[in-house]
Amino acid sequence: TLPREQMATFVDINRELQIDLSSDVGLLEMIKSNPVIDRSLSPDGHWSFQYRPKFVIKNKMELLQNIARVKNGILEDDIKKCYPGIEFDIMSLIIGGDIIASKNKEKQCLVLYPRGDRFFSKLSGTVTATPGQQCIVTSTSLCDEIRRGEAIKVDEYWYRIDSAIGSGSAGEQTQRSSAPPSVTLDKDLSDKNKYFNS
């Protein structure tokens, strides 16, 4: 397997893919005219090729910078092979609230958007949370203030409101009741949202 940054010669392509470009002129011309493939002609007249990714991202900081730059969103599929561990970094940015993600229904993948200005809303009453525990206790009902799937910050810890409906197992939950990748208050998830106050 060739390193991502190395251009592939005819020999490399034949070895890796069992395709002989020297004898398949039609395929060679198609590759040379492909807009997502960079090509280079050496002084001795040999071609070499390299895939041109839509984004060149090498680490989490560059990932966040690229998402912030592209206001209309980046398809996760367009960047998921940029560097090892990028999918973990994407999830940590979503969970940490640094970016917003929504599922593209047509392409069935996440679209990543910049978070924009952060804002926090103070909740009514008091909220008590124990680090390491999955439940929080509230002194008053928060049903009118928060929605299923939203994140709550208590001191330095983040908690997410359960998206499950009733007591069924996760496999029995409907798609609508599954937790969204990230949450925004733009519109209701459902008029059947249920909240439980301890």
C-alpha positions as CSV (number, residue, x, y, z in Angstrom):
1,T,0.0,0.0,0.0
2,L,1.3,3.4,-1.0
3,P,1.6,6.3,1.5
4,R,-1.2,8.8,0.9
5,E,1.2,11.6,-0.1
6,Q,3.1,9.5,-2.6
7,M,2.1,9.6,-6.3
8,A,1.4,6.2,-7.9
9,T,3.3,5.2,-11.0
10,F,2.1,2.7,-13.7
11,V,4.1,0.0,-11.8
12,D,2.4,0.9,-8.5
13,I,-1.1,0.8,-10.0
14,N,-0.4,-2.5,-11.7
15,R,1.0,-4.0,-8.5
16,E,-1.8,-2.7,-6.3
17,L,-4.8,-3.0,-8.6
18,Q,-3.7,-5.4,-11.4
19,I,-4.5,-2.7,-14.0
20,D,-2.0,-2.2,-16.8
21,L,-2.4,1.5,-17.9
22,S,0.3,1.1,-20.5
23,S,-2.0,-1.2,-22.5
24,D,-5.4,0.4,-21.6
25,V,-5.2,3.8,-23.4
26,G,-8.9,4.6,-22.9
27,L,-8.7,4.1,-19.1
28,L,-5.5,6.2,-19.0
29,E,-7.2,9.1,-20.8
30,M,-10.1,8.9,-18.4
31,I,-7.8,9.0,-15.4
32,K,-5.8,11.9,-16.9
33,S,-9.1,13.9,-17.4
34,N,-10.5,13.1,-13.9
35,P,-10.8,16.4,-11.9
36,V,-10.1,14.7,-8.6
37,I,-6.8,13.1,-9.7
38,D,-3.6,15.0,-9.8
39,R,-1.2,13.8,-12.5
40,S,2.5,14.4,-13.2
41,L,4.6,13.7,-16.2
42,S,8.3,12.9,-15.4
43,P,11.1,14.1,-17.6
44,D,11.5,10.5,-18.9
45,G,7.8,10.5,-20.1
46,H,6.2,8.4,-17.4
47,W,2.9,9.4,-15.8
48,S,2.1,9.2,-12.0
49,F,-1.2,9.9,-10.3
50,Q,-2.5,10.9,-6.9
51,Y,-6.1,11.3,-5.6
52,R,-6.8,14.9,-4.8
53,P,-9.0,15.0,-1.6
54,K,-11.6,17.7,-1.2
55,F,-10.0,18.6,2.1
56,V,-6.4,18.2,3.4
57,I,-6.8,17.8,7.1
58,K,-4.0,16.4,9.3
59,N,-5.3,16.8,12.9
60,K,-8.2,17.8,15.1
61,M,-7.2,21.5,15.1
62,E,-7.2,21.6,11.3
63,L,-10.5,19.6,11.3
64,L,-12.2,22.3,13.5
65,Q,-10.7,25.1,11.3
66,N,-12.0,23.6,8.1
67,I,-15.5,23.1,9.6
68,A,-15.5,26.7,10.8
69,R,-14.4,27.9,7.3
70,V,-17.2,26.0,5.4
71,K,-20.4,27.6,6.7
72,N,-22.6,25.3,4.5
73,G,-21.3,22.2,6.2
74,I,-18.9,19.4,5.3
75,L,-20.0,15.9,4.6
76,E,-18.3,13.5,7.0
77,D,-17.8,11.1,4.1
78,D,-15.6,13.7,2.4
79,I,-13.2,13.9,5.2
80,K,-13.3,10.6,7.1
81,K,-10.1,9.3,5.5
82,C,-8.0,12.4,5.9
83,Y,-6.1,11.0,8.9
84,P,-6.2,8.1,11.3
85,G,-8.6,8.7,14.2
86,I,-10.6,11.5,12.5
87,E,-13.9,9.8,13.2
88,F,-13.1,9.8,17.0
89,D,-12.2,13.5,16.8
90,I,-15.4,14.3,14.9
91,M,-17.5,12.5,17.6
92,S,-15.6,14.3,20.4
93,L,-16.2,17.7,18.7
94,I,-19.9,16.9,18.4
95,I,-20.3,15.6,22.0
96,G,-18.2,18.5,23.3
97,G,-20.5,21.0,21.5
98,D,-17.7,22.4,19.4
99,I,-19.6,21.6,16.1
100,I,-23.2,20.8,15.1
101,A,-24.0,17.7,13.1
102,S,-27.1,16.6,11.3
103,K,-27.8,13.6,9.1
104,N,-28.1,14.2,5.4
105,K,-31.2,12.1,4.4
106,E,-30.1,11.8,0.7
107,K,-26.5,10.7,1.3
108,Q,-27.1,9.0,4.7
109,C,-24.1,10.6,6.4
110,L,-23.5,13.4,8.8
111,V,-23.0,17.0,7.7
112,L,-20.7,18.9,10.1
113,Y,-21.4,22.6,10.7
114,P,-19.6,25.3,12.7
115,R,-21.1,25.9,16.1
116,G,-21.1,29.7,15.8
117,D,-21.5,31.8,18.9
118,R,-22.1,29.7,22.0
119,F,-24.9,30.6,24.3
120,F,-26.0,29.1,27.6
121,S,-29.4,29.4,29.3
122,K,-29.7,29.2,33.0
123,L,-32.2,26.6,34.1
124,S,-34.8,27.1,36.8
125,G,-34.2,25.6,40.3
126,T,-31.2,23.7,41.2
127,V,-29.6,20.7,39.4
128,T,-27.5,18.2,41.3
129,A,-25.2,15.9,39.5
130,T,-22.6,13.4,40.7
131,P,-19.6,12.9,38.3
132,G,-19.6,9.3,37.0
133,Q,-23.4,8.9,37.5
134,Q,-25.8,8.9,34.6
135,C,-28.7,10.6,36.4
136,I,-29.1,14.1,37.7
137,V,-31.7,15.4,40.2
138,T,-33.6,18.7,39.7
139,S,-35.5,20.7,42.2
140,T,-38.2,21.6,39.8
141,S,-39.6,20.3,36.5
142,L,-37.5,21.4,33.5
143,C,-39.9,20.1,30.8
144,D,-40.6,23.6,29.5
145,E,-36.9,24.5,29.3
146,I,-35.1,21.6,27.8
147,R,-35.8,18.9,25.2
148,R,-34.9,15.3,24.7
149,G,-31.3,14.9,23.5
150,E,-30.1,18.3,24.7
151,A,-26.9,18.8,26.7
152,I,-26.8,20.2,30.2
153,K,-23.6,21.5,31.8
154,V,-23.4,21.1,35.6
155,D,-20.2,22.6,36.9
156,E,-17.5,21.3,34.5
157,Y,-19.4,18.1,33.4
158,W,-21.8,17.6,30.5
159,Y,-24.9,15.5,30.6
160,R,-27.3,14.7,27.8
161,I,-31.1,14.3,28.3
162,D,-32.1,10.7,27.5
163,S,-33.8,10.3,24.2
164,A,-35.5,6.9,25.0
165,I,-39.3,6.7,25.1
166,G,-40.6,4.7,28.0
167,S,-38.6,1.8,29.4
168,G,-38.0,-0.3,26.2
169,S,-34.6,-1.4,25.3
170,A,-32.5,0.7,22.9
171,G,-33.3,-1.8,20.0
172,E,-37.0,-1.2,20.5
173,Q,-36.8,2.6,20.3
174,T,-38.0,4.3,17.1
175,Q,-35.6,6.3,14.9
176,R,-37.3,9.5,16.0
177,S,-36.5,8.7,19.6
178,S,-32.8,8.1,19.1
179,A,-30.4,10.8,20.3
180,P,-29.5,13.3,17.6
181,P,-25.8,13.6,16.8
182,S,-25.9,17.2,18.2
183,V,-28.7,19.4,19.3
184,T,-30.1,22.8,18.5
185,L,-33.3,24.5,19.5
186,D,-34.4,25.3,16.0
187,K,-37.4,23.1,16.0
188,D,-39.2,20.4,18.1
189,L,-38.2,16.8,17.7
190,S,-41.7,15.6,18.3
191,D,-44.9,16.8,20.1
192,K,-44.7,13.5,22.0
193,N,-41.5,14.4,23.9
194,K,-41.6,13.1,27.5
195,Y,-39.5,14.3,30.4
196,F,-39.0,12.8,33.7
197,N,-38.3,14.9,36.8
198,S,-36.6,13.3,39.8
